[in-house]
């Protein structure tokens, strides 16, 4: 998996409503999700990174 080409993403976290949105370099949505506001933000970021890693 580490031989994949480098890709840039922009991550937006909505800490008011518990939502996140991941955009590719062109600004198109790649993935989105939600989280409980009581969740630790580190756990939320880790989950997002795992989702990216598992992408085909």
C-alpha positions in Angstrom: 0.0 0.0 0.0 2.9 2.4 0.6 3.8 2.3 -3.2 0.6 4.3 -4.0 1.2 7.7 -5.5 1.0 10.7 -3.2 -2.5 12.3 -3.1 -3.5 15.5 -1.3 -6.8 15.8 0.6 -8.5 18.5 2.5 -10.4 17.5 5.7 -13.1 19.6 7.2 -14.3 18.8 10.7 -17.6 20.3 11.9 -17.2 20.2 15.6 -20.6 21.7 16.2 -22.6 19.1 14.4 -20.2 16.1 14.5 -19.6 15.8 10.8 -16.5 15.5 8.6 -15.9 15.9 4.9 -12.9 14.8 2.9 -12.2 16.6 -0.4 -9.6 15.7 -3.1 -7.2 18.1 -4.6 -9.8 19.3 -7.1 -12.3 20.0 -4.3 -14.6 17.0 -5.1 -16.0 15.1 -2.1 -14.2 11.8 -1.5 -15.8 10.6 1.8 -17.9 12.0 4.5 -19.1 10.8 7.9 -20.3 11.7 11.3 -19.0 11.2 14.9 -20.3 11.7 18.4 -19.4 15.0 19.8 -18.2 13.2 23.0 -15.7 11.2 20.9 -12.0 12.1 21.3 -10.9 14.0 18.2 -7.8 11.8 18.0 -10.1 8.7 17.6 -12.1 10.5 14.9 -9.0 11.4 12.9 -7.7 7.8 13.3 -10.9 6.4 11.9 -10.8 8.7 8.9 -7.2 7.7 8.2 -8.1 4.0 8.4 -11.0 4.6 5.9 -8.5 6.3 3.5 -6.0 3.5 3.9 -8.6 0.9 3.1 -9.7 2.6 -0.1 -9.0 0.6 -3.3 
